[in-house]
Amino acid sequence: MNQNLFSLAWRETVRSAYWGKSLATNIALGILALYFSVNFLILGLYVPKILNESFPNADLVSKFNSIVLAYFAIDLIIRQLMQKLPTVSFKPLLLQNIRRRTIANYLLTRSVLNFFNVLPFFLLVPVAINLVSETHTGTATAVWFLSLLILIFSNHLLAIYLKWRFNEAEYGFIILLVALAGLFAINHFGIIDFSGGMGKLLDLILLYPAISIALLLLPVLLYFLNVRFLLSRMFINMLSAKQKEEKIRDYSWLDRLGENGRFIALELKLIWRNKRPRSLAMLSVLFLSYGLLIYRPQHGQQEIPDFLFILGGILLVGMFSVSYGQFFPAWHSNYFSMLMCQRLTMKQFLRSFYMLVTVISVSCYFLTLPYALLYPKIIYTHLAMLLYNLGVNIPIMFWSGMYSKKRLDLSQSSAMNYQGVSATQWLGALPLMLGPISLFYLFKLAFGTIGGYAALGTLGLIGILFHSLIIDFFSKQYRKQKHQLIRNYKNS
């Protein structure tokens, strides 16, 4: 039966319209997977050298074992953001003579074939050969390796279970982040040494390999929890009816802005009520903390490069506008033809998007000002990128939006979701991300560093001052293009 289910899933995949239209996306993902695999392999080869230089008087195997817990915590977060849930069209199968437990077992078995389960092999195999086997027997090394594989698959099953739960909980992922941050603080300040405990457990497995048998209870328990969860949700009436009650939010206060306020409210409702734009908005909020990673000098470096300040301004101030604007107007693709029949002008449609992005970008600028405590120049570098984003990047988004070709499925998460992605998004991202960096260095050659930032801000300010003319121009272009957009969305 499982063989038949795998065959049906494969046919569903290769016969879908998206399969034939996503060759470029699949190639890009393959290159990305190869890149990370090579990086993990190189890291695995250099782990003994890195540990020896960082901890010259320590037991290198024990030190590596104590770091493993941090890897699993980061892996759990990345899986929540990027790993897709194992899915299948339940309803046709439930109408057949197929047991629900068989379908659940098939889903979990299918989920094992995941890149995040294969990636650690490139790190662990070199470590096992070059580090662990040098000081322990072959049997102990093999059992240690298998124990880590058990923990990897346990983390995989835990990630799936949490993600299914979080689909029903509005703020589940945020709660997970807070919980992991709390555990990190407890470990960091020495209240409870979680990492040391994990290290001692793996050290004991190397001394007494039979202990690893107890680890098998963990994936068995998590597998049982996942099956139980699926069986409790796998009913036709639950699949056909929406279980979660939507909260009604009042946007009447936007009416004072007139027609523009009405369409801003439409955008806010779209973001709040649909998973894909809502998860994108949440990721944009999380990216506000990204400055803690990029705004710190490297070892032996007094100052960080200028391009990192440009990149930081793009990611921190303009993350929402860039990621949300890349798919404009495809966010409305499911009802775009109906929208074009309403009593509205294309100018109002574009202006409402411009006003929404402006308010959010300005808010992000003020929220990122505390980074100026690390580098005071962030005050004017972020300001320059704010102006550039509003004056230059938004017109670029309007231009790329005219050639939008694919309808978006708003019910799926935005992380690692390439449905609706076409060459327009890939090509449109280049000027948005690389454009300001290239222009800055050109201006820097002519006017110096401060002059480079001032020139970027001036370009953006010019675009802001003439934003009405820009919107008028693109509204005419969108009116000419709207029938083609409707055909594109219907045919995708």
C-alpha positions in Angstrom: 0.0 0.0 0.0 2.8 2.4 0.9 4.4 1.7 -2.5 1.1 2.7 -4.2 0.9 5.9 -2.1 4.4 6.9 -3.1 3.6 6.2 -6.8 0.4 8.4 -6.5 2.4 11.2 -4.8 5.1 11.1 -7.6 2.5 11.3 -10.3 0.7 14.2 -8.6 4.0 16.0 -8.5 5.2 15.5 -12.1 1.7 16.1 -13.5 1.1 19.4 -11.8 1.3 22.6 -13.8 3.9 24.0 -11.4 6.4 21.1 -12.1 6.9 22.1 -15.7 7.1 25.8 -15.0 9.6 25.7 -12.2 12.8 24.3 -13.9 14.8 27.4 -13.1 13.7 27.3 -9.4 14.6 23.6 -9.1 18.0 24.3 -10.6 18.6 27.2 -8.2 17.5 25.0 -5.2 19.8 22.2 -6.4 22.8 24.6 -6.6 21.9 26.0 -3.1 21.7 22.4 -1.7 25.1 21.6 -3.3 26.6 24.8 -1.8 25.5 24.0 1.7 26.6 20.4 1.4 30.1 21.4 0.3 30.3 24.0 3.2 29.3 21.4 5.7 31.8 18.9 4.3 34.6 21.5 4.5 33.5 22.5 8.0 33.6 18.8 9.0 37.1 18.4 7.7 38.3 21.5 9.6 36.5 20.8 12.9 39.5 19.1 14.6 41.7 22.1 13.7 39.2 24.7 14.8 38.6 22.9 18.1 42.3 22.5 18.7 43.0 26.2 18.2 40.0 27.3 20.3 40.4 24.8 23.1 44.1 23.6 23.1 44.0 22.0 26.5 40.5 20.4 26.3 39.3 17.0 25.2 38.3 17.8 21.6 35.7 15.0 21.4 34.0 16.1 24.6 34.0 19.7 23.5 32.4 18.8 20.2 29.8 16.7 22.0 28.9 19.7 24.2 28.4 21.9 21.1 25.9 19.4 19.5 23.0 20.7 21.6 23.4 24.2 20.1 23.3 22.7 16.7 20.0 20.9 17.4 18.5 24.1 18.7 19.4 26.1 15.6 18.4 23.2 13.4 15.0 23.1 15.1 14.5 26.8 14.3 15.6 26.5 10.7 13.3 23.5 10.2 10.4 25.6 11.5 11.2 28.3 8.9 12.2 26.2 5.9 11.1 22.6 6.2 7.8 21.8 4.5 5.3 19.6 6.2 4.7 16.2 4.6 1.4 16.6 2.8 -0.9 14.6 0.5 -4.5 15.1 -0.8 -6.3 13.4 2.1 -9.8 13.6 0.9 -9.6 11.2 -2.1 -7.7 8.7 0.0 -10.2 8.8 2.9 -12.9 7.9 0.5 -11.1 4.8 -0.5 -10.7 1.6 1.5 -7.4 2.8 3.1 -6.9 3.0 6.8 -6.1 6.4 8.3 -3.1 4.9 10.2 -1.7 3.7 6.9 -1.9 7.3 5.4 -0.4 8.7 8.6 2.5 6.2 8.5 3.0 7.0 4.8 3.3 10.7 5.5 5.8 10.3 8.2 7.9 7.8 6.2 7.8 10.2 3.3 9.0 13.0 5.5 12.3 11.2 6.2 13.4 12.0 2.6 14.4 15.5 3.5 17.5 17.6 2.8 17.8 18.7 6.4 18.2 15.0 7.4 20.9 14.4 4.8 22.9 17.6 5.4 24.4 16.6 8.8 26.0 13.6 7.2 28.5 15.9 5.4 29.6 17.3 8.8 29.5 14.1 11.0 31.2 11.6 8.7 34.5 13.7 8.5 34.3 14.4 12.3 33.8 10.7 13.1 36.7 9.7 10.9 39.2 12.4 11.7 38.4 13.2 15.3 36.4 10.5 17.2 38.0 7.4 15.7 41.5 8.8 16.6 40.8 8.3 20.3 38.1 5.7 20.4 37.4 2.2 19.1 35.6 1.6 15.8 32.6 0.1 17.6 32.3 3.1 19.9 32.7 5.5 17.0 30.0 3.7 15.0 27.6 3.7 18.0 28.3 7.4 18.6 27.6 8.2 15.0 24.3 6.2 15.1 23.3 8.0 18.3 23.6 11.3 16.6 21.6 10.1 13.7 18.8 9.0 16.1 18.9 12.5 17.6 18.8 14.1 14.2 15.7 12.1 13.2 14.2 12.9 16.6 14.7 16.6 16.0 13.1 16.0 12.5 10.0 14.4 14.1 9.8 17.1 16.8 10.0 19.9 14.2 7.1 18.3 12.2 5.0 17.9 15.3 5.6 21.5 16.5 4.9 22.8 13.0 1.6 21.0 12.8 0.7 22.4 16.2 1.9 25.9 15.3 -0.5 25.9 12.3 -3.3 25.9 14.8 -1.7 28.3 17.2 -1.3 31.9 16.1 1.9 32.7 18.0 3.3 29.2 18.4 6.6 30.0 16.7 7.2 33.1 18.7 6.6 31.1 21.9 9.2 28.5 20.7 11.7 31.3 20.1 11.1 32.8 23.6 11.4 29.3 25.2 14.7 28.6 23.4 16.0 32.0 24.3 15.1 31.3 27.9 16.9 28.0 27.8 19.9 29.6 26.2 20.0 32.3 29.0 19.8 29.6 31.7 22.7 27.7 30.1 24.8 30.8 29.4 24.6 32.1 32.9 25.4 28.7 34.4 22.1 28.1 36.1 21.7 24.7 34.4 24.4 23.4 32.1 22.3 21.9 29.3 25.2 21.7 26.8 27.5 20.1 29.3 24.8 17.5 30.0 24.4 16.6 26.4 28.2 16.4 26.1 28.4 14.0 29.1 25.7 11.8 27.6 27.5 11.4 24.3 30.8 10.9 26.2 29.1 8.0 28.2 27.9 6.5 24.9 31.5 6.4 23.7 32.5 4.6 27.0 29.3 2.4 27.3 27.8 2.0 23.8 24.8 0.0 25.2 23.4 3.2 26.6 22.5 4.3 23.0 19.6 1.8 23.1 17.7 4.1 25.4 17.9 6.9 22.8 15.6 4.8 20.6 12.7 5.7 22.9 12.8 9.3 21.8 12.0 8.9 18.1 9.5 6.2 18.9 7.7 8.6 21.3 7.7 11.5 18.8 6.6 9.2 16.0 3.6 8.1 18.1 2.7 11.8 18.9 2.7 12.7 15.2 0.6 9.7 14.3 -1.8 10.4 17.1 -2.1 14.0 16.0 -2.8 13.1 12.4 -5.4 10.5 13.3 -7.2 13.1 15.4 -7.4 15.5 12.4 -7.9 13.1 9.5 -11.6 13.3 8.9 -13.5 14.5 5.9 -15.7 16.9 7.8 -12.6 18.5 9.4 -10.9 18.8 6.0 -13.9 20.4 4.3 -14.7 22.9 7.0 -12.6 25.6 8.4 -12.1 25.0 12.1 -10.3 28.1 13.2 -12.5 31.1 14.0 -11.2 34.3 12.5 -11.0 37.4 14.8 -12.7 40.4 13.4 -10.5 43.4 13.4 -11.7 47.0 13.0 -10.0 49.1 10.4 -12.6 51.8 10.3 -10.1 54.3 11.6 -8.5 54.2 8.2 -11.6 55.6 6.6 -10.4 59.1 7.4 -7.8 58.6 4.6 -10.6 58.2 2.1 -10.4 55.7 -0.7 -6.6 55.2 0.0 -7.5 54.2 3.5 -10.0 51.7 2.3 -7.4 49.9 0.1 -4.8 50.1 2.9 -7.3 48.3 5.1 -7.7 45.7 2.3 -3.9 45.1 2.3 -3.9 44.8 6.1 -6.8 42.3 6.0 -5.0 40.3 3.3 -1.8 40.1 5.4 -3.6 39.2 8.7 -6.0 36.6 7.3 -3.7 34.7 5.1 -0.8 32.5 6.2 1.8 33.4 3.5 1.8 37.2 3.9 1.3 36.9 7.7 4.4 34.6 8.0 6.3 37.0 5.8 5.4 39.9 8.1 6.5 37.9 11.1 9.8 37.0 9.4 10.3 40.7 8.7 9.9 41.5 12.4 12.4 38.7 13.3 14.9 40.2 10.8 15.0 43.4 13.0 17.4 41.4 15.2 19.7 40.5 12.3 21.8 43.6 13.0 23.2 41.7 16.0 24.9 39.4 13.5 26.2 41.8 10.9 26.9 44.9 13.0 29.9 43.4 14.8 33.5 43.5 13.7 35.2 40.3 12.8 38.2 39.0 14.8 41.1 41.5 14.5 38.9 43.9 12.5 38.4 47.4 13.8 35.6 48.4 11.5 33.0 46.5 9.4 32.9 47.1 5.6 30.7 49.8 4.2 28.7 47.3 2.1 27.4 45.7 5.3 25.9 49.0 6.4 24.1 49.1 3.0 23.0 45.5 3.3 21.9 46.1 6.9 19.8 49.0 5.8 18.1 46.9 3.1 17.4 44.0 5.4 16.5 45.8 8.6 14.6 48.9 7.2 13.3 47.6 3.9 12.9 43.9 4.5 9.1 44.0 4.5 8.8 46.3 1.5 11.3 44.3 -0.6 9.9 40.8 0.3 6.2 42.0 0.1 6.7 44.3 -2.9 8.4 41.6 -5.0 5.1 39.8 -5.3 3.0 43.0 -5.9 0.3 42.8 -7.3 0.2 38.9 -7.3 -1.0 39.0 -3.6 -4.4 39.9 -5.1 -4.1 37.4 -7.9 -6.9 35.1 -6.6 -9.5 37.9 -7.1 -7.6 40.3 -9.4 -10.2 40.2 -12.1 -12.9 41.0 -9.6 -10.8 43.8 -8.2 -10.4 45.4 -11.6 -14.2 45.4 -12.0 -14.7 47.4 -8.8 -15.1 51.2 -8.5 -11.5 52.1 -8.0 -8.7 53.7 -10.0 -5.4 52.0 -10.6 -3.8 55.1 -9.1 -5.6 54.5 -5.7 -4.5 50.8 -5.9 -0.8 51.8 -6.3 -0.9 54.7 -3.9 -2.4 52.6 -1.1 0.5 50.1 -1.5 3.0 53.0 -1.5 1.5 54.5 1.7 1.5 51.1 3.6 5.1 50.3 2.7 6.1 53.9 3.6 4.6 53.7 7.1 6.1 50.2 7.8 9.6 51.2 6.5 9.6 54.4 8.6 8.6 52.4 11.7 11.4 49.9 11.0 13.9 52.8 10.8 13.0 54.0 14.3 12.9 50.5 15.7 16.5 49.9 14.4 17.9 53.1 15.8 19.2 51.4 19.0 21.9 49.8 16.8 23.4 53.3 16.7 24.7 52.4 20.2 27.1 50.0 18.4 27.9 52.3 15.5 26.6 55.9 15.5 26.9 56.1 11.7 23.9 53.7 11.5 21.7 56.8 12.1 22.5 58.2 8.7 23.2 55.0 6.8 19.8 53.6 7.7 18.2 57.0 6.9 19.9 56.9 3.4 18.6 53.4 2.8 15.1 54.3 4.0 15.0 57.2 1.5 16.5 55.0 -1.3 14.0 52.3 -0.6 11.0 54.6 -0.8 12.2 56.6 -3.7 14.0 54.1 -5.9 13.2 50.5 -4.9 9.4 51.0 -4.8 9.3 52.2 -8.5 11.4 49.1 -9.4 8.8 46.9 -7.7 6.0 48.7 -9.6 7.9 48.0 -12.8 8.6 44.3 -12.1 5.0 43.9 -10.9 3.7 44.7 -14.4 5.2 41.4 -15.7 3.9 39.2 -12.8 2.9 35.9 -14.3 2.0 33.5 -11.5 -0.9 33.3 -9.0 0.0 33.0 -5.4 -1.4 30.5 -2.9 -1.8 32.5 0.2 -2.7 29.6 2.5 0.9 28.3 2.6 3.9 29.6 4.6 6.3 32.0 2.9 9.5 30.2 4.1 11.0 27.9 1.4 7.8 28.3 -0.6 8.6 28.8 -4.3 5.0 28.5 -5.5 4.3 31.6 -7.6 8.0 32.4 -8.0 9.0 33.1 -11.5 12.0 34.7 -13.3 10.4 38.1 -12.6 11.1 37.7 -8.9 14.7 36.4 -9.4 15.6 39.2 -11.8 13.7 41.9 -9.8 15.7 41.0 -6.7 19.0 41.9 -8.3 18.6 45.7 -8.6 16.8 45.8 -5.2 19.7 44.2 -3.4 22.8 44.8 -5.5 21.8 48.2 -7.0 22.3 50.4 -3.9 25.7 48.6 -3.1 27.0 49.2 -6.6 25.8 52.8 -6.7 27.3 53.5 -3.3 30.8 52.4 -4.4 30.5 54.5 -7.6 29.5 57.5 -5.5 32.2 56.8 -3.0 34.9 57.0 -5.7 33.6 60.5 -6.6 32.5 62.0 -3.2 33.9 59.8 -0.5 32.1 57.6 2.0 29.8 60.2 3.5 29.1 61.5 0.0 28.2 58.0 -1.1 25.5 57.7 1.6 24.3 61.2 0.9 24.0 60.5 -2.9 22.0 57.3 -2.2 19.7 59.4 0.1 19.4 62.1 -2.5 18.4 59.7 -5.2 15.7 58.4 -2.9 14.6 61.8 -1.9 14.1 62.8 -5.5 12.0 59.7 -6.0 9.9 60.6 -2.9 9.3 64.2 -4.1 8.1 63.0 -7.5 6.3 59.9 -6.2 2.9 61.3 -7.4 4.3 61.6 -11.0 5.8 58.1 -10.7 2.4 56.6 -9.5 0.6 58.4 -12.3 3.0 56.9 -14.8 2.7 53.4 -13.5 -1.1 53.6 -13.1 -1.3 54.2 -16.9 1.0 51.3 -17.6 -0.9 49.0 -15.3 -4.2 49.9 -17.0 -2.7 48.8 -20.3 -1.3 45.6 -18.7 -4.2 44.6 -16.5 -5.9 42.2 -19.0 -2.5 40.4 -19.5 -2.2 40.2 -15.7 -5.6 38.6 -15.5 -4.8 36.1 -18.2 -1.5 35.2 -16.5 -3.2 34.6 -13.1 -5.9 32.5 -14.6 -3.5 30.3 -16.6 -1.0 29.7 -13.8 
